[in-house]
């Protein structure tokens, strides 16, 4: 392999950087642990400002700062002298540093609360705090000075309050100067201020929240200045309840992002698609970036343990399970090419940026959150009971079916009501020059199938420290987790006999669980006893992961900064699977299997940023840098069968197996990515915005002649609401049009496919001799010209806010086209092998769609608030110019149809197209009828598609005094599901052999010897509407508590109901079955069912 040599000694660098990270973290703890906050809190180190003020009054200076930042000044101009002349020069400096210099030598002082700055006379500060009860008077206006009528003013922690009159004036008695007042009004940001005798307030329109910072690649940008399509969710917007991974926090919350759970297994994986399916053989998962560190989730970091025959491999766990959801501050989803092109080769499928919580300025704050949850199966699959089974067998005259003499509900035997718990504890704080946060988390989630579950331990520490006169900022974080998973033999390759759920549904309900001697009743190899399978199989995985990174930001000049980011991501996972020799018909007198994965990800980045303004009209933000990332994945495993004793852990000594020779496997992959990137942000008059990105990526995954790919993008935005002709309409607080274009890549391809592959042969006898000489053969033709798939995307969007922020939203129309599609195609003769990996010329995969997101404030007053929001998206996918007739995938299983494919990829059709016979019903003899052509042959045609016509969600929240209630609904419309489980259970051909069937099947005019074909018979409408969560909470008045500053209790119900016509366990179907590496969609296998859960929880701050 040709490497992109950047670092010489990988292990040496890893060791040194781990040592460096540890030393820096320890140093930051020492430096920040004793820092005490100023009286006001919640200003983060990211609240920096660039400003130039020369010989202006303090009032004029305050107005300039308000224009260039998200801060607002609160003062009484009658008591504070704001006519004093001041000057200051600052470039990207903390607001406190700027204000301290600005007000030095004046009679004015200040306090900061969040992003409100209260101004007062220095000599009045202490005397004010010592005073007793008094009356606060003032006037409340909007940004233009217009009075606001009906603004709610509450004494924090009490129900004491008032509202403003027709002139915006108010008067309120308060117990003392330390009293905090809370101001709230429809369409304006809630404010919390220190009480003063005269307190005039200028409230900030929700449109001003456009100054909110959005995380993008290698930096942040104000939402107001954003030119690309980015969706941001803060922690207050996350899904609630029984959540184990970040993808569940945002499921259904972002337009254009389709997240489908791969089942209900604790910690189970999910399929995430951002704006459609872009590829066939390359990865389709988005790039995940955690605190600036791109993760590698395409290589499986969970050992499969699939070498035990007939047991079944289970689906991947969620790759982000190592993160504690309670540690996450925000999640940003980058969707269009303008936003994702900065990640070049990994941006084609979208980028999801996870930002964790940091410490804030102030005294140490201790927080606790925890919950207890119970979960159960919403509804059992409707198979026959023992009484129904006997009755139907008698009705059909099937005297040959054995009656086991029992009445067993096999679903009852394997399912349970599961109890789970979660606990999180954190401490955070900081000062002007640094902050810190440390957290611990524990989660114990039982699965609704017995002997399944997940236990997770997490710990995280982050700290920052400024030094060298605030010119150097050092930030470090260390994240560690241990996941303990216990699985059941369910799923993907379980096959016809080795699947726990399938056995529970098919097995004769008159059979007992146990024999009279207490051993398991095991009738035959055709269907195994599911209780025996469950109790005699041990399948446990331990996954340990550490993610550490340290960054240093050096201010070289006022406008110029250099940043270095070093990170290390290490995973070690071990899966151990044993089956006792007592489990007959499935194992060869006991089996033992152990598989290990060790994965490493090393990152080093260096980049410069340069920000400056010209002539007060032109603003520039420049970025340029270099990145190097190395991925290493090593796996090894051992297995053995034929043990002579039971009730022991065979993994203690695999050599006790009958073969006395352990079977072993191993392998290693190493990939490197070197990148050069740059970005220019330009603004003219704060109205006309331009963003240009460029990235060059070099990857060892591609052919010798195409190591590098080049990915440009550009975007324009017009803030129309800043134009006078729009302002005169007095309608829009914000109106911005966006247009973007760009090209992104996809390097997530199978390993080493550009290289030659050799395999061994059985050998040959040479030169008339008698000895067989082994040899090698070429099994894969190399392709040095293999290059990147590239996705070109155009996006047209608009952001708006009207009615003083009561209604806001975004609209995007986009078109994505993937070219140079990577496929394994037939070689051009002469060639050493029949197939070769190649980029197919002219072939395209198109995704065109519409996204709409809306948020509204329906009602807001002193006691009651009601909000409503939601989003809608539709995506049309199509394959064009496929070089072959079709590609098959999605092999169903069942009586008579094994070996068929349920889906094809074909020109003119979307990915996920079901292709088969059109089922018309039954004839008079109970045989299947199908659509025929003029020659009497069954017609194969498109019988459905797994991709929905559109997806949607909506949420509503209510608050009344201290109570709050929120409801979240999501759904899809127009997708089809092939119910493969029904194909096995919901028919009669197996009933005559003694297997169970459904109640529905007994009503069909189907003969017992009907032969099944793969057809539209089991294609079902997968549309659904789900009440995903309902949350009711109460926040206590903790005014008189000495220890607890905040206390909230809540109750949450998840998956409360689903409205659907699908007959399986759940319409959220996404078992990822692939044929020859080609993924399939929408096939309902026997995946772990989704649970319904009820949760009681509490959050506390001390």
N, C-alpha and C positions, 0 to 999 in steps of 0.2 A: 504494500500500500504506500502510495506517495503521500507523505504528511505535509501539512502546512506548518513548517517548523517556525515556531515563534518562541517557545520556551525550551530550554535544553534539558532540564532535570525536573520532571513532573513531580515525583515523590518529594524531592527536596523542597520544591516550592510549596507544595501542599503543607508539609510539616512547618515550614517557616511562617506561612500565612496563618495557620491555625494558632501557632504560638503568638504571633502578632495580634490576632484578634482577641485571644485570651488576655494578653497583657493590656491591650487598649480597654477592653471591657472592665477589667479590674480597676484600671486607672480612672475610668469615667465614674465608676461606682463611688470611689473615694472622693472624687471632686464634686459629685452632685448630691450625695446622700445628705449632706449637712446644709444644703442651700435652702434658705427660707424665702418664701414668696413675698412679694409686696402685697398690700392689702387687697388689690384686685387681681383676678386670675384669668386664665384661659386665653392668653396670647401666646401663640406658638412661634417657634423660631422661623417659620416660613412666612410670617407677616412682615416682610421687608418692603421698603419704599425707596424710590429714586425721585429726588426733588431738588430744585434750586430756587432759593428764596433770598432776595437781596433787598434789605432795607424796607420791608413791608410791615404793616401792623400785624399784631398777633391774630386779629380776626381774619385779615386777608390771608395769612399763612394757614390758618385752619381751613379756610375754604379751598386753598390749593391742595392741601393734604386730602380733603374729602374727595376731590375730583380724581386724585391719582391713587386712591386706595379704597378699601372697604370699610374704613373707620368713619365714625360720625362723632362730632363734638357736642357736648351738652353743657350749657353754661347760662348764667344769669348776667346779661350784659349790664344790668343796673348796679351789680355789686362787684363785678370783676372788671378790672381795667384792661381792655383788649386793644387799646390804642398805642401801646408801647411798640417801638420799632425793633424788629428782629431780623436776623439773617441766618441761613444755614445752607450747606451743600451736602448732599447725601446720594450715594449710589448703592442701591440694593442693600440698605442697612435696616436693622430692626427698628420698629416704630419707637420703642422706648429710647434707643440711642439718639434718634433724630430729635425727639421731643426734649430730652434732657439738654441737648446742645442748643436747641431753639429757645428754650425758656430760661436758660442760664442768665442770671443777673436781672431777671424780672421779678415781679411780685406774684406771679401766677404759678400754680402747681396743678397737678392732674392725677387722676386715677383711671385705670383701664379695666373695664368689665366686658369680657368677650371683645366685641369690636365697637364698643361705645366708650368714649373718653369723657369723663366728667371733669370739668374745669372749675377751680375755685381759687380764692386768695390764699397764699401760704400762711398768713397769720391767722386765718379763720379755721384752719383744718382741725386742730386739736380742740378748740373751744366748741366747735360744732358737735364733735363726737361726744362731749361731756354733757351736753344739754339733755333735758328730759323731753316729755311729750310736747309736740308742737303741731301746727297745721301747715300742710304743704299746699301751695297755690301755684297755678301755672296754666299755660296754654299749650295745646298740642296741635301741630300743623304737619302738612305733608312737605315734600321736598321743595315745592314752589311757594310755601308760606301760607297756603290755604288752610283754614281751620278744619279739623276733623271732628265730626259730630258722632257721639256714641262710643268713643274709645273707652275700653275697659281698663280701669286702674285698680289693681289689687295689692294689698299688703301681703308680701310673700309669706306663705305658710299659714295664712288665715283666709277666712271668707269675707273679711272687711274690705270694702272697696267702694268705688263710685264710677260714674261715666261722665264724659265731657258734654257740655251743653251745646247750643246751636252756634256759639262763637268759639268752640273748641276749648273752653275754659273748664277748670275743675278746682275743687277744694277738698282736701282729705286730711283728717286727723291721724297722726301716726304716733306710736309709743316712744320713739327716740330716734336720734340721728343715725344709729346703726341699722335702721329699718331699710329693707329693700322693697322697691315698688316694681310691679310687673305691669307693663303696658301692652295691650293686644288689640288688634283691629283687623277686620277683613281685608285681605290683600296686602297687608304690611307685615314686616318682620316683627315678631314679638321681641320686646326690649325689657331689660331688667336693670334698674338704676338705683343708686343710693339716694335716699330721701334728703331733700333740702327745703328750706322755707319757701324759696322761689325756684321752681323747676319747670322751665319751658322745654318741651321735647319736640324734636323734628323726627317724625317716624320715617322709616326706610321702606319704600315700596318693595314688594316681592321681586319686582323687576330688577332692583338693585342687587339681588342675589346672583345676578349675572357676573358679579365680581367673585363669586365662588370659584375656588381653584379646582380645575380638572386635571387629573394625572394623565399625561401622555408619555410616549416613549422618551426617556432621557430628560425628563423635566415635567414642569407643570405649566398650565396656561389658564388665564381667567376664562371662565365660561363665555363671557362677553366677547372675547377675542378668538374664540374657537372657530376654525374654518372647516373642520372635518365632522364626520358623524360619530359622536361619542355619547354613550349613555352612562350616567353615573348613578350609583345607588349608595347612599350612606347607610350606616348601621341602623338608623331609625326606619329605613325603608325595607329592611330584610324580611324574608319569610320567618315566621316564628314557629315554635313547637319543637318536635323531635327532629333535630337537624344534626347531621354528622359531617358534612363537607360544604365548602363554599358554593358549589354549583347549586345546592339545594336552597341557599339563601336567596338566589336571584331567579330561581326557576319560575317562568311565567311573568317575570317583571319587566323584561326588556324586549321591545319590539324587534323582530328580525332574528331573535335568538331562540332556537327551539331546543329545549333540554328535556330529554326523555330518560327516565330511570330505566336501568336494565333489569329491574326487579325490585322486590322489597327487602332483600337481604340487608342486615345491618352493615353499613359501610359500603354497600354495593355501588357499582359503577353507574355512570350515566353517559349517554351520548349527547354531545353538545354540538350543534350546528349553527354557525353564524352566517346568515344569508345563504342558506342552501348547501347542497352537496356539490363540491367543486372538482372531484377526482374519482377515479375508479380504483387504481392500484396504489396511489399515494395516500398518506394520512389525511384525515379530514377534521381532526381535532384542532381547536384553536391553540394558539400559543399562550401559555400561562406565565405571567411575570409576577413574582412575589417580592415586594420591596426592592425592585430594580434587578432581580435575578431571574433570567429566563430559565424555566424548568424544562426537563426532557420527560415527556409523558408518553411518547410514542413507543419507546422500548419498554417492554413489560418489566416492571420492578416488583412484580408479585410472582413468585414461582408457581408454575402450573400444577405440577404433580400429576400429570395426565398419564403416567406410564402404567398405572394400574388398570388393567383391561376391564371394560364393562362398568366401571364405577362412574365415570363421567367427570370431565373437567368442569369447573365452575367458572363463571364469568369473572372478568377482571374486577378488582376493587377500585374504588375511586382514587385516582392518583393524588388527590389533594387531601386525603384523610389525615395526613400528618398535621394539618393546620387545625387549630382550635377556632371554631367560628366566633367565640367570644373575644378573640384577639383581633378581629378584623374591623377596621375603621371604615373602609369603603372598597367598592369594586367598580372599576371602570371598564366598559366594553368598547373597544375600538372596532368600528365596523367597516368604514369605507377605506379606500386605498390611500387617501390623504393622511389618515390617522395611522394606518398599519404599515405603510411603505418604509417607515423608519426601521422596521424589523425585517425588511427585505425578504429573504428566503423563507421566512417562517410566518409571513403576514397574510398569506392567501386565504386562510381559514378564520381570520379575525384574531384579535388579541384581547385577552382578559387580564387586567392588571389588578392585583390584590395588594392593598395597602393596609398594613397592620397599625394598631394603636400605638401612639407615642405618649411620653410624659408631657405634661403641660406645666407652665409656670405656676407656682403656688406651693403651699404646704403639702406635705405628704397626704395622699388620699388613699384609703383602703376601700376596696369594693369587693362585694361577694354577689354571686348569682348562682342559683341552683334550681333544679326541678326534679320531680318524680313523675314518671309517665307510665301508663298502662296501654298495651296495644293488643289487638286481636284481629283475626281474620274477619273482614266485613261480611262475607257470605260464602258458604261452602258451595263447591261445584255440585250441581244437582244430579248425582248418580243415584241408582236404585238403593233403597234400604234392603235389609235382609228379607223383610216381609214382601216387599215389592218384587224382589228378585225371585223369590219362590213362586209368587203368584204368576209372574210373567212366564217363567219357565214352564209352569203347568199349563198355562194358556197356549203355549206353542207346542206342547207335547214333548218337551225335551227331557225325557226321563234319564238321559245319559249324564246330565249335569249333576255333579256330586253336591249333596247337601252336607255341609260340615257340621251342622247341628248348632251353630252359634249365631249370634246377631251382632256383628261387629261393624261399627262405623269407623272405617280406617282413617278418615280425615280427623276424627276426634282423637285417634291414637297418636297422630303425629303433630297436630297443632296444639297450641296452648295460649293462654293469656299471659303475655310477657310483661315484665316489670323492668323499667329502666330508670337510671338516675344520672344526674349531671351536676358537677360542682366546679365553680371557677372562683379563684381568689387572686386579686391583683393589688399592687401598691404602686403609686406613681406620684411624681412631683417634679420640682425643678426650680430654676431661677433664671436670671437674665442671661447667664452664660452657658446654661446646659439643662438637660432634663433626663429623667430616667423612668422606666416602667418595667416591672417584673410581674409575671403571672404564672400561675399553676392551674392546670385543668385536669379533671378526671371524668370519664364517661363510661358507664356500664350499661350497654344496650343489649337486652335479651331479644332474640328473634322469636317470631310467632311460631316457628317450627322448633320443636324441642331439640336441645343440644346444639343450638346455633346461637351466635351472638358476637358481639365485639366489645372489647375493653380497651380503652385508650387513655394513655397518660401523656400530658403535654406540659412543657415548660418553655418559657420565653423570657428573654431579658433584652432590653434595648436601652441605649444611653447615648447622649450627645454632649459635646463639650466644646466651647469656643476658647481659643488661646491666641497668643501672639497679637494682642490688642484687637481681638475679634476678627482677625484676618484669616484664621484657620479654624474650620469647623470639622471636628472628627465625630463620626457617627458609627456605632457598632451595634450589631444585634446577633443574638444566638438563639436558635430555636431547636428544640429536641422533642422527639415523640417516640412512643412505643405503642404499637397497635397489636392486640392479641385477638385474632379472628378464629372462630370455630365454625366449621361449615358442615353441611349435610351433603350426601351424594345426590345432588340435583344438577340437571342442566345440560350444558351445551353438547357434550359428546356422550351423555348418559345412554343414548341409544334406546332401543326398544325395550330392553330388559333392565338396564342398570340405573334407572331413575327412580328416586324415592317417591316423588309426587305421582308419577305415572303408575307406579305399583299400587299406591294407595287408592287411586281412582279405578284401576282395572281389576283389582283382586276381588274374588268372590266374597261378598259380605257375610256369607254363612260360614266361612272359615274362622276358626278361633285364632287368637293371637298366640296362645301357648298350648302345648301339649299337656296332658295330665301330669307328666313328670316335671313340668316347669320349664322345659326346653321350648324353643321357638317352633311354632308350626310352620314348616317350610315344605310346601307341596311339590313344586317343580321349578325347573329353571326358567320357565316361560314368564312367570311373574313372581317376584320375590316378596317375602314378608317384609313390609316397610318398617315395622317396628324393629325387626332383627337388623335390617340394614342400618337403621338409625343408631341403635345401641351398640352394635358390634363394629361400627366404623368410628375411628377417631381421625379427624382432619383438622389440624390446627396450624396456624401460621403466625409467626412473630415477625413483625416489621419494625426495625429501628431506623430512625432517620434524624440526621442533624443538618441544619441549614444555617451557615454562619456567613456573615458578610461585614465588611468594614469599608467605610467611604471617608475620603478626606477631600474637603473643598477649600481651596486656597484662593483668596482674593489677591490677585497679582496687581491689578490696577483697579480703580473705582469701577470700571466697566467690564473688566476682564477677569474671568474665574477659570480655574483649572480644577477638574474633579477626577479622582481615581476611585474605582470600585473594584474590590477584590472579594470573591465569594467562593464558598465550597459547599457543595450539596452531596451528602453521602448517605446511601441507603444499604442496609443489609437485611435480607428477609430469608426466613427459613420456613418451609412448609413440610410438615411431617404427617404422613397418612398411614394408618395401619388398619387392617381388617382381620378380625379374629378368625381362627380356623373353624369356629362353630358356625360361621356364616356360610352355609353350604350353597351349592349351585352358582355362587358368584365368585368365589376365590378358590385358589388351588391350595387348600389347607393353610390359609393365612397368608397375608401379604404385608410387606413393609416397604415404604417409599419415602425418601427424604430428598428434597430439592432446595437448593440455595441460589440466591441471586445477590450479587454485590454490585452496586451501581454508584458511579462517581461523576460529578459534574463540577468542573473547575472553570472559573470565570475571572478575567481581568479586563478592565475597561479604563480607558483614558480619554478624556474629552475636554474641550474648551468651550466656554460660552462668552459671548460678547454682546452687551446690551447698550444701546446709545440712541440718542435723539438728535435730529437735525432741524434747525429753524423752527422748533416747536410744532412742526407739522408732521415730520417723518419719524417713525419709531422703527428700530431694527432690533431683532433678537437673532443672533447667529450661533450655530452649534456645529462643531466638527469634532470627530473622534475616531477611535479605533477600539475594536473589541476582539478578544480571542476566547474561545470556549472549547473545552475538551470534554468528551463524554466517554466513559468506559463502563462496559456492562459485562460482567463475568458470571456465568452460571455453571453449576455442577450438581450432579445428583447420583443417587444410588438406590437400588431396589433389589428385593429378593422375595421368593415365594416358598411355600411348602414347609411351614413350621410344624413341629411335632407336638407342641403343647399350646393350650389356650390361656386366656386370662393373664397374659403378660404383655409388656411393651416390647415388641419385636425389634424396635430400633436400638435397644441396648446392645444387640450383637446380631447383625444381619447374617453372619456366617452360619447361624443355626438353621437357616433354610435348607431345603433338601438338595439344592443344587451345589451348595458349598462354594459358590462362585458368584459374588455380588456383581450385578449388572450396573455399569456406571456410564454416565454421560457428562460432557462438559463442553464449554465453548466460551469464546470471548469476542466482543466487538469493541472497536475503538474508532471514534469519529471526532473530527475536528472542524471547527468553523471559525474562519477569520473574516473580519468585516471592517469596512471603512464607511463612515456615514456622515451626513451633514444635513443641516436644515436652516432655512432662512424664513423668518417671520417678519413681514413688513406691514406697517400700518400708516395710512395717510389720514390725518385729521380724526383719528379714532373712528372713521366711518368705512374706509375701504381697506380691506385686509387681504393679504396674499401670504400663502405658505408654500414653500417649495422644499421637497425632501429628495434625498438621493442616498442610496445604499448599494455598496458592492460587497457581495458575499462570496467567499471561497469555501467549498466544502469537499471533504475527502470522499463523500458518497458518490460523486459524479465522475464521469469519464475523464481520462487524462487530458483531452482536448477541450473540456468545458468545465473546468473546476469552478470558474467564477460566473456569477450571474449579476445583472445590473438592474436596479429597481428604482425608477424615478416616480415622482408624483407631484401634483400641483393642485392648489385649491384657492378659490376666490370667495370672499364674503363681503356683503354689502349691508351695513347696519342702516337700513332705511329709516328706522325710527329716529335717527339723528338728523335726518333731512327736515328742513323747515316745512316743506309741503306735507309731510307726514305729521309733524308736530301740530300743525294747524288743525288737523282732523280731530285731535284730542281723543283718539281711540286707542292707539297702541302705546304701551309702556316700552315694549320691545318688539322689533320686527327686523329680522335678519334673513337674507337670502344667501344660500351656499351653493357652490358648484365645485366639484372636485373630479380629478382624473388621476389614475395611477396604475402601476404594474407591480404586483407582488408575486412572490415565488412560493414553492413548496418543496422542501428538501426531505420531507418525511417519507422516504421510499424504502423498500426492502434493502437490507444491508448487502453490500458487495455485488450488486447485480450488474455493475458495469465491468466486472472482472471475470476472468476465465475460472471455471469450476471443474475440477477433476474428481472422478470417482473411481472406485476399484471395480475390477471385473472378476469373473469366476476363473479366469486364466485360460491358458491354452497349452497344448503339447507342441513343442518346437522341434524342428529338425528330425522328425521321425522317432524322437525319444519316447519315454513312458512317463516322464514327470510333468505334472501340470505346473506351469509357470504362471504365477499371478501377474496381473497387469493393471494398468490404469486406462481410463477413457475420458474423453472430453464430454462433460454433461451440460456445459453452458458456454455459449459463444461469447467472448468479450465484446464490448462495444465502447471504445474509447471516446465516441462522440455523444454518449448519453448526456443529456443536459436537463435543465430545470423545466418543470411545468411552470407556466406563467399565467397569472390571472389578471386580466385587464378589467378595471372597474370604473364606471362613471356614476356619479351621484349628484342629484339635484335635491336640495332640501331647504326648509324654512323653519325658523324658530320664532315664536310669537308669544306675546303676553298682552291681554286686554283687561278692561274692567278693573283697573288698579290691581292687577295681579290675580284677580279672582278666577280667571281662565287663562291657562297657558298650555303650550304644546309644541310638538315638532312634527313635521311631515317630511318624509324622504321617499324619493323614487330612485331606483338604482338598476343598473345592468352590469352583470359580471360575466365575463367570458374566459374560460380556461383554454389555453392553447398548448401545443407541444405535449399533448396528453401521453402519459407513460403507460405502455402496455407490453405484454409479452406476445409477440407476433411471430408468424411463421418466417423462417429464414429464407433469404433468396438463394436459390441453388447456384453453384455448389456451395455447401456450408457444412461444417463438421457436426452441427446439431440441427434439429428440426425447428427450434424456436430461439428467439433472441429478444432481449429487452431493448425497446426502442421508443423514441418520441414519434408519435404518429403525425405525419404532416396533414394539414387541413382539418383534422378532427377537432371538434369543439364541444365544450360542455357549457351551456348557458343557464344563468339564473337571473330572472328579471322579477322585480318585486316592488311593493309599496309598503311603507311603514308609517303608522300614525300613533302618536302618543299624546294623551290629553290629561290635564289635571285641573280640577275646579274646586273652589271654596263655595259651597252652597249656602252656608249659614255660619255666622260667627258672632257671638256676643259674650257678655260677662260669664254666663254659666254654660252655654251650649255652643258646640262647634260641630260642623258636619262637612266633610270633604269627600270628593268622589274622583277617581282616576282610573285610567286603563290604557291599554294599547291594542293595536290591531296590526297584523301583518299578513301579506300574501306573497308567495313566491312561486313562480312558474319555472320549472326545470326542464331542460331538453338536451338530448344528446344529438349531435350532428356529425355526419360523415364518418361513421364508424367503419374501419377498414374491413371488417368481416360482417357476416349477416347478423350475428348477435353474439353476446356473451351470456352464459348461463350462470346462475347462482341460486342460493337458497334451497338446499335439498330438504324436502319434507320427509317425514318418516311415517310409517303406518302400514296396515295390511294391504299388500298388493301394489304399493307405489314407491317402495324404496328404490333409490337410484334416479328418481326424477328431479328436475329442477323447477322451483316454483316461480322464479323471476328471470327476466332477461334484461340485458342492456342492449338497446336497439336504436338505430338512427330514427329520429322523429318522435321518440318517446322519452318520458322522464326516467331517471334512475329510480328503481323500486317498482317497475312495471310487472304485474303478475301476468303470466302468459300460460294459457292452458285451455282445456275443453270447457265449453259453455254447458253447464248442467241445466236440464229442462224439467227434471222431475223423475217419476217412476212410471213404467208401463203397467199393464194389467197383471203382470207376473211379479211385480216388485223389483224389476231390474232398472238400472239407471238409464235415463234417456239423455242424449247429448245432441247438440246442434251438428248437423251433417251437411256435407257439400253435395253437389249434384251426382257424385259417384258413390255416395253412401258412406264416405269416410268422415270420421270425427274431425271437426274444424278446431285448429289451435288458433287462438286469438288473444288480444288483450282483454283480460277479465277483471282488471282493477289496478289501482296504484296506491302505494303505501304513503305517498306524500300528501299532506292535507291541502285543501283549497285555501284555507286561511287558519290562523291561530289567533287567539284573543285572550285577554284577561281584563278584569276590572276589580277594583277594590274600593271600599268605602269605610270611613272611620267616623266615629261619633265620640264626643267627650261631653260629659255633663258633670260640672263641678269636679269631683275627684275621680269619677268613673270614666273609663274609656273602653270603647268597643270597636273592633275592626273585623271586617270580613274580606276574604280574598277568594275570588273565583277565577278559574282558568279553564280553557277548553280548546278543542280543535274541531274542524268541520271538513268533511269531504275525503278523509283518508280511508283506505281499505285495509283490512287485516285478514291474513290467511290463518284461520284458527286450526292450527295443526293438532292441538289437543283434542278438539272436537272430531277431527279426522280419525283419531284413534278411539275415542270414547263414544261419540254421538253417532253411532251406526250399529248395525245388528250382525255383521258378518263374524264378529268375534264372540258374540253372546252364545252362539251355539257351541262354542268351545269352552264355555264355562267362565268367561270374563264378564265383568260388569259393564253396564251401559247407562245412558242417561234416561231420565223420565221422558224427555222429549223424543228420544229415539223409539220408545215403545208406542208412540202415536203415529209413526210413519208407516206408509204402505210399502215397506221395504221387505224383500225376502231375506231369509237368514243366510242364503248363499250368494247374495249380491256381490259382485266383484267391483271394487272401487278403482277409480282412476283419479289422478290429480285434476281437479276441475273447480269451477266457480261454486260448487256446492258449499264449500266452507270459506268462501270469501264473504266477509261480513263488514258492515259499516262500522268504522272505528271512531266516529264522531262522539264527542262527549262534552259535558259540562260538569266540572267538579268544584265543590266547595272545598278548596284546598286547606283553608284554615279559618277558624273563628277564634278571636282572642278577646277576653274580657279582663280588664285590670282595674285596680284601685290603688291610688297613691295616698299614703297617710300624711297627716299634718304632723311633722316632726319638729315644729318650732320649739317645743319645750324639752326636747331630748338633748342631753349633753353629749351623747355618743353617736347617735345615728342622724345623719343629715338628710338622707333620702331613703324611703322604704316603699316599695311597690310589690303587690302580690297580683298574680294573674292566673287565669285558667285558659287553656288552649285546646281546641279540638282540631285534629288534622284528618284530612280525607273523610270528612263527615258524611258526604254522600256523593254519588256519581250518577248522572243521568246519561244513559247510553243504551244503544241497541246491541252492543257486543255481548255475546253469551259466555265469554271466558271469565277468568278471575278478575281481570282489570283491562280496560282498553289502552292503557299506557304500556304498549308492547314494544319492546326493542331488544330482544335477544339477538346478539350480533353473530349470526351464523354466516360463515363465509364459505364459498366454494372456490378452491384454488386461489385464495387470497382476495376474491371479489366479494365485498360485503353485500348483505341483503338487508332489507328493511321490512318492518311490519309483519313478522311471522310470529304467531302466538304459540311458543313452545311451552314446556312445563317449567317456566321460570318461577322463582320465588315470589309468592303473591305479595301485593302491596297491603300494608296494615292500616287499620284505623286506630288512632291513638288519642288519648286524653291526658293532658299534662297540667300539673299544678306547680307553679314556680314563684320565686321571690328574687328581687334585686335590692341590694342594700349598699349605701355609701356611708362610710364612717368618717 
